[in-house]
Amino acid sequence: MTILSSHEYLPDATFPFTISRYVISANEVISEHSHEFVELVFVESGNALHRLAGQSFSVAPGDVFVIEPSVYHSYQGSGSGPTVVYNVLFSTEFIQNDLRSLMDISSFVDLFYLAPFLRRTQGFVARASLTETESSRLLRYLADLLAEITDQESGYQLASKTVLIHMLIFLSRCYEKQSQGERRAQRDRMDPSMETIMAFVRDNHTSPLRVKHISHLFGIGTSTLLTRFKEHTGMTLLQYKHQIQIQEACRLLAETEERIADISQAVGFDDLSFFYRIFRRKTGLSPGKYRLKLRA
């Protein structure tokens, strides 16, 4: 299966963002693929069959869904006519600094973090269906983004990022209004076992998640969560997250020629010196000596 690389679709590492308007022709098949970046999709018109993470469902005008990296999906165009979609592609690095503020919005956490996790573990599809008024407003955001990327006038990169942040906040508000009871029931059906929470931390080890968010997502008190997690794993949540990050860093050091600074970023450490300190604490070696030892 095809993996769409950031190098091909987001070639400017300093500006890892783009947008396009695509027409899925009648009966067109877009084969299964995944990508190294986040894809946000809005269905402007028409309908198609979308297969995502092993599930198939129909998409309709007004549907918005988020496809995180490494998740495979495909499309089958409708026989009744074309389907028009907007594809917004970006890496989390593009909004890295803004993520800290966005993560304080519960509905943003639900849309971008909880829903994809539920889809993997509970057969849940993350999708918001916008009203006609909401769709019209979203189309204005998308048109502005498309114009900025197409025209590339002075300041277009900053303007694009600003519009994207506004759009994400708007979508979070729409998602919050929609089916609150349905999403609450879905969350309540989750088993807040420590194994489930461990899986969530593993899936999101590169994200700046906080204890209060995990408490919110799983409907468990903060103190209860911390106590039960420590009893189950022998580690705090942060220690467990660091263990997962260092395990992934060890894999990248062994299997790739990536620079240590790039590996640090890839596994979720913004501070290189902090990465070195945690790596040495977990392995007894610096990243460079660890790599040399593997290849001795």
Secondary structure as the mmCIF struct_conf table of DSSP 4:
data_model
#
loop_
_struct_conf.conf_type_id
_struct_conf.id
_struct_conf.beg_label_comp_id
_struct_conf.beg_label_asym_id
_struct_conf.beg_label_seq_id
_struct_conf.end_label_comp_id
_struct_conf.end_label_asym_id
_struct_conf.end_label_seq_id
STRN STRN1 THR A 2 LEU A 4
HELX_RH_AL_P HELX_RH_AL_P1 SER A 6 TYR A 9
BEND BEND1 LEU A 10 LEU A 10
TURN_TY1_P TURN_TY1_P1 ALA A 13 THR A 14
BEND BEND2 PHE A 15 PHE A 15
STRN STRN2 PHE A 17 ILE A 24
TURN_TY1_P TURN_TY1_P2 ALA A 26 ASN A 27
STRN STRN3 VAL A 29 HIS A 35
BEND BEND3 GLU A 36 PHE A 37
STRN STRN4 VAL A 38 SER A 45
BEND BEND4 GLY A 46 GLY A 46
STRN STRN5 ALA A 48 LEU A 52
TURN_TY1_P TURN_TY1_P3 ALA A 53 GLY A 54
STRN STRN6 GLN A 55 VAL A 59
TURN_TY1_P TURN_TY1_P4 PRO A 61 GLY A 62
STRN STRN7 ASP A 63 ILE A 67
TURN_TY1_P TURN_TY1_P5 PRO A 69 SER A 70
STRN STRN8 HIS A 73 GLY A 77
TURN_TY1_P TURN_TY1_P6 GLY A 79 SER A 80
BEND BEND5 GLY A 81 GLY A 81
STRN STRN9 THR A 83 PHE A 90
HELX_RH_3T_P HELX_RH_3T_P1 THR A 92 ILE A 95
HELX_RH_AL_P HELX_RH_AL_P2 GLN A 96 LEU A 102
TURN_TY1_P TURN_TY1_P7 MET A 103 ASP A 104
HELX_RH_AL_P HELX_RH_AL_P3 SER A 106 VAL A 109
HELX_RH_PI_P HELX_RH_PI_P1 ASP A 110 LEU A 114
HELX_RH_AL_P HELX_RH_AL_P4 ALA A 115 GLN A 122
STRN STRN10 ALA A 128 SER A 129
HELX_RH_AL_P HELX_RH_AL_P5 GLU A 132 ASP A 151
TURN_TY1_P TURN_TY1_P8 SER A 154 GLY A 155
HELX_RH_AL_P HELX_RH_AL_P6 TYR A 156 LYS A 177
TURN_TY1_P TURN_TY1_P9 GLN A 178 SER A 179
HELX_RH_AL_P HELX_RH_AL_P7 GLN A 180 ARG A 189
BEND BEND6 MET A 190 MET A 190
HELX_RH_AL_P HELX_RH_AL_P8 MET A 194 ASP A 203
TURN_TY1_P TURN_TY1_P10 ASN A 204 THR A 206
BEND BEND7 SER A 207 SER A 207
HELX_RH_AL_P HELX_RH_AL_P9 VAL A 211 PHE A 218
TURN_TY1_P TURN_TY1_P11 GLY A 219 GLY A 219
HELX_RH_AL_P HELX_RH_AL_P10 THR A 222 THR A 233
BEND BEND8 GLY A 234 MET A 235
HELX_RH_AL_P HELX_RH_AL_P11 LEU A 237 GLU A 255
HELX_RH_AL_P HELX_RH_AL_P12 ILE A 260 ALA A 266
TURN_TY1_P TURN_TY1_P12 VAL A 267 GLY A 268
BEND BEND9 ASP A 270 ASP A 270
HELX_RH_AL_P HELX_RH_AL_P13 LEU A 272 THR A 283
BEND BEND10 GLY A 284 LEU A 285
HELX_RH_AL_P HELX_RH_AL_P14 PRO A 287 LEU A 294
TURN_TY1_P TURN_TY1_P13 ARG A 295 ARG A 295
#
